[in-house]
Amino acid sequence: MKGLILAGGKGTRLYPTTKVVNKHLLLIYDKPMIFYAIETLRDAGITNIIISLSDDEPGHFMKLLGKGEELGVKLSYVIHGEPKGIAYGIWEAKHLLRGEPFVVYLGDNIFTESIKGHIDYFKKHKKPLVLLKKVDDPSRYGVVEFIKTNYGKRIKRFVEKPRDPPSKFIILGVYCLTDQFFKIYPKLKPSKRGEYEITDALNLLLPVGYTYYWGGWFDCGVFEDLYKASKWRREVVLSQHVKSV
């Protein structure tokens, strides 16, 4: 099973820094943000990883990461050009992903707990799966609307950044997908903000399974989460140092 890390966004919410540096290369305490994505997939059992980049200085990633040996993975790269949304980024990597289930990881997401159990569940069932988390302000994210059935709750639809969220459960930046994605993608149309939205793709893929993630999580597309993630990482490093003394 392959992993695809999307790391080509413009990072406009982190201007002016990201005018000259891709946000996925910014430090989260002691190492670049992109390291966390690679390590999370690696520790979940996915070592064949594709890094999806825009045409804005992709060589910086290649110089930093190489072929992935130092991180215990095998890396390859795809350049998708101008960022046009998550679904578009996945589509542009189709030549490397078709033929088997795969996991898409948004490179600015940091998980404090392992996602291996979620990935193992996907490997077993091989049906589209999303990770959900309950948050106080879901309006910043893709939100899930549930419907009750005789067998519990299922996902009715996905809504992108709603003003009036139908629930407090959001989709985290891990999407477990199958070849079916490439069949429905041609039906997508750009949203009002000019992007091919992953929520639109997921709606076409319904029914989609879900699991709940209860650990810590940071969406490092804003300064506040950059700070919180660095603070968390610092505490981890210091605790490891204390244990080693």
C-alpha positions as CSV (number, residue, x, y, z in Angstrom):
1,M,0.0,0.0,0.0
2,K,1.3,3.4,-1.0
3,G,1.0,6.8,0.8
4,L,0.6,10.2,-0.9
5,I,1.6,13.3,1.1
6,L,0.2,16.5,-0.3
7,A,2.8,19.3,0.3
8,G,2.2,21.7,-2.5
9,G,-0.2,24.3,-1.0
10,K,0.7,28.0,-1.0
11,G,0.3,28.4,2.8
12,T,-1.3,31.9,2.4
13,R,-2.4,31.9,6.1
14,L,1.3,31.8,7.1
15,Y,2.4,34.8,5.0
16,P,4.8,36.5,4.9
17,T,7.1,33.5,5.8
18,T,5.6,31.2,3.2
19,K,6.3,33.7,0.4
20,V,9.8,32.3,0.4
21,V,9.5,29.0,2.2
22,N,7.0,26.2,1.6
23,K,5.1,25.7,4.9
24,H,5.9,22.0,5.0
25,L,9.6,22.9,5.4
26,L,9.0,25.1,8.5
27,L,10.3,23.8,11.7
28,I,8.0,22.3,14.3
29,Y,10.4,22.7,17.2
30,D,13.4,20.5,16.2
31,K,12.5,19.2,12.7
32,P,10.7,20.2,9.5
33,M,7.0,19.7,9.3
34,I,7.2,17.3,6.4
35,F,9.1,14.9,8.7
36,Y,6.1,14.3,10.9
37,A,3.9,13.3,8.0
38,I,6.5,10.8,6.7
39,E,7.2,9.4,10.1
40,T,3.4,9.0,10.9
41,L,2.9,7.0,7.7
42,R,6.0,5.0,8.3
43,D,5.0,4.1,11.8
44,A,1.6,3.0,10.5
45,G,3.3,0.5,8.2
46,I,3.4,2.6,4.9
47,T,7.0,3.0,3.7
48,N,6.4,3.5,-0.1
49,I,5.5,7.2,-0.1
50,I,4.9,9.8,-2.8
51,I,5.5,13.5,-2.1
52,S,3.2,15.7,-4.2
53,L,4.6,19.2,-4.8
54,S,3.8,22.4,-6.7
55,D,6.4,23.8,-9.1
56,D,7.5,26.3,-6.5
57,E,11.1,25.2,-5.6
58,P,10.4,21.4,-5.4
59,G,14.2,20.9,-5.3
60,H,14.2,22.0,-1.7
61,F,12.3,18.9,-0.7
62,M,14.4,16.6,-2.8
63,K,17.6,18.0,-1.3
64,L,16.3,17.6,2.3
65,L,14.6,14.2,1.9
66,G,16.4,12.5,-0.9
67,K,15.1,9.0,-1.6
68,G,14.0,8.6,2.1
69,E,16.7,6.2,3.3
70,E,17.5,8.3,6.4
71,L,13.8,8.2,7.5
72,G,13.4,4.5,6.7
73,V,11.1,4.9,3.7
74,K,11.2,4.9,-0.1
75,L,10.3,8.3,-1.5
76,S,9.2,9.4,-5.0
77,Y,8.0,12.8,-6.1
78,V,5.3,14.2,-8.4
79,I,5.0,17.8,-9.4
80,H,1.4,18.8,-9.9
81,G,1.9,22.5,-10.8
82,E,-0.5,25.1,-9.5
83,P,-2.4,24.0,-6.4
84,K,-6.1,23.4,-7.3
85,G,-7.3,21.5,-4.3
86,I,-6.8,18.2,-2.5
87,A,-8.8,16.1,-5.0
88,Y,-6.8,17.6,-7.9
89,G,-3.5,16.8,-6.1
90,I,-4.6,13.1,-5.8
91,W,-5.6,13.0,-9.4
92,E,-2.3,14.3,-10.6
93,A,-0.6,11.3,-8.9
94,K,-2.9,8.7,-10.5
95,H,-0.1,7.2,-12.6
96,L,1.7,6.2,-9.3
97,L,-1.4,5.2,-7.3
98,R,-3.7,3.2,-9.6
99,G,-4.2,-0.5,-9.0
100,E,-4.3,-0.7,-5.2
101,P,-5.8,1.1,-2.1
102,F,-3.8,4.1,-0.9
103,V,-3.6,6.6,1.9
104,V,-3.6,10.4,1.3
105,Y,-2.0,12.5,4.0
106,L,-2.2,16.3,4.2
107,G,1.4,17.3,5.0
108,D,0.4,20.1,7.5
109,N,-1.4,17.7,9.8
110,I,0.4,16.4,12.9
111,F,-0.9,13.6,15.1
112,T,0.3,13.0,18.6
113,E,-0.9,9.4,18.6
114,S,-0.3,6.6,16.1
115,I,-2.8,6.1,13.3
116,K,-1.7,2.6,12.7
117,G,-5.0,1.1,14.0
118,H,-7.0,3.2,11.5
119,I,-4.7,2.2,8.6
120,D,-4.9,-1.5,9.6
121,Y,-8.7,-1.3,9.6
122,F,-8.6,0.2,6.1
123,K,-6.1,-2.5,4.9
124,K,-8.5,-5.2,6.1
125,H,-11.7,-3.8,4.6
126,K,-10.3,-1.9,1.5
127,K,-13.2,0.5,1.4
128,P,-13.0,4.3,1.5
129,L,-12.4,5.5,5.0
130,V,-12.0,8.9,6.8
131,L,-10.7,9.8,10.2
132,L,-13.0,12.0,12.3
133,K,-12.5,14.2,15.3
134,K,-14.8,16.3,17.4
135,V,-13.7,19.9,17.7
136,D,-15.2,23.1,19.2
137,D,-15.1,25.1,15.9
138,P,-15.8,22.8,13.0
139,S,-16.6,25.7,10.5
140,R,-12.9,25.9,9.5
141,Y,-12.9,22.3,8.1
142,G,-14.7,19.7,6.2
143,V,-17.6,18.6,8.4
144,V,-19.6,15.4,8.5
145,E,-23.4,15.2,8.6
146,F,-24.7,12.0,10.0
147,I,-28.0,10.1,9.5
148,K,-29.4,7.6,12.0
149,T,-30.2,4.1,10.8
150,N,-31.3,0.9,12.4
151,Y,-27.6,-0.1,12.7
152,G,-26.3,3.2,14.1
153,K,-25.0,6.3,12.4
154,R,-23.7,6.6,8.9
155,I,-22.4,9.5,7.0
156,K,-25.1,11.3,5.0
157,R,-22.8,13.9,3.4
158,F,-19.6,16.0,3.7
159,V,-19.8,19.8,3.9
160,E,-16.8,22.1,3.2
161,K,-16.3,24.9,5.8
162,P,-20.0,25.4,6.5
163,R,-21.2,28.6,8.2
164,D,-23.8,26.4,10.1
165,P,-22.0,23.1,10.7
166,P,-24.3,20.0,10.9
167,S,-22.1,18.4,13.5
168,K,-18.9,19.0,15.4
169,F,-17.1,16.1,13.7
170,I,-14.5,17.1,11.1
171,I,-12.5,15.1,8.6
172,L,-8.9,15.0,9.5
173,G,-6.1,15.1,6.9
174,V,-6.0,11.4,6.2
175,Y,-8.1,9.9,3.5
176,C,-8.0,6.1,2.8
177,L,-9.1,5.6,-0.8
178,T,-9.4,3.1,-3.5
179,D,-9.2,3.1,-7.3
180,Q,-12.9,4.2,-7.3
181,F,-11.6,7.8,-6.7
182,F,-10.2,7.9,-10.2
183,K,-13.5,6.9,-11.7
184,I,-15.5,9.6,-10.0
185,Y,-12.9,12.4,-10.3
186,P,-13.9,13.5,-13.9
187,K,-17.4,14.3,-12.5
188,L,-16.0,17.0,-10.2
189,K,-16.2,20.7,-10.9
190,P,-14.2,23.5,-9.3
191,S,-15.8,25.1,-6.2
192,K,-16.4,28.8,-5.8
193,R,-12.8,29.2,-4.6
194,G,-11.6,27.4,-7.8
195,E,-10.6,24.1,-6.2
196,Y,-11.5,20.5,-6.7
197,E,-12.7,19.8,-3.2
198,I,-12.1,16.5,-1.4
199,T,-15.5,16.8,0.2
200,D,-17.2,16.8,-3.2
201,A,-15.2,13.7,-4.1
202,L,-16.1,11.9,-0.9
203,N,-19.8,12.7,-1.4
204,L,-19.6,10.9,-4.8
205,L,-17.9,8.0,-3.0
206,L,-20.6,7.4,-0.4
207,P,-21.1,5.2,1.5
208,V,-17.8,6.1,3.2
209,G,-16.6,4.4,6.4
210,Y,-15.2,6.3,9.3
211,T,-13.2,5.8,12.5
212,Y,-12.8,8.2,15.4
213,Y,-9.4,9.6,16.3
214,W,-9.2,10.7,20.0
215,G,-5.6,11.8,20.2
216,G,-4.0,15.2,19.9
217,W,-3.9,16.8,16.5
218,F,-2.7,20.0,14.9
219,D,-3.6,21.6,11.6
220,C,-0.4,23.6,11.0
221,G,-1.8,25.9,8.4
222,V,-2.1,28.8,11.0
223,F,0.4,30.3,13.4
224,E,-1.5,29.2,16.5
225,D,-1.3,25.6,15.6
226,L,2.4,26.0,14.6
227,Y,3.0,27.2,18.1
228,K,1.0,24.5,19.8
229,A,2.6,21.8,17.8
230,S,6.1,23.1,18.6
231,K,5.2,23.3,22.3
232,W,3.9,19.7,22.3
233,R,7.0,18.5,20.5
234,R,9.3,20.3,22.9
235,E,7.6,18.5,25.8
236,V,8.1,15.1,24.1
237,V,11.8,15.8,23.5
238,L,12.4,17.0,27.0
239,S,10.6,14.0,28.5
240,Q,12.7,11.7,26.4
241,H,15.9,13.4,27.5
242,V,14.9,13.0,31.2
243,K,14.2,9.3,30.7
244,S,17.6,8.9,29.1
245,V,19.6,10.5,31.9
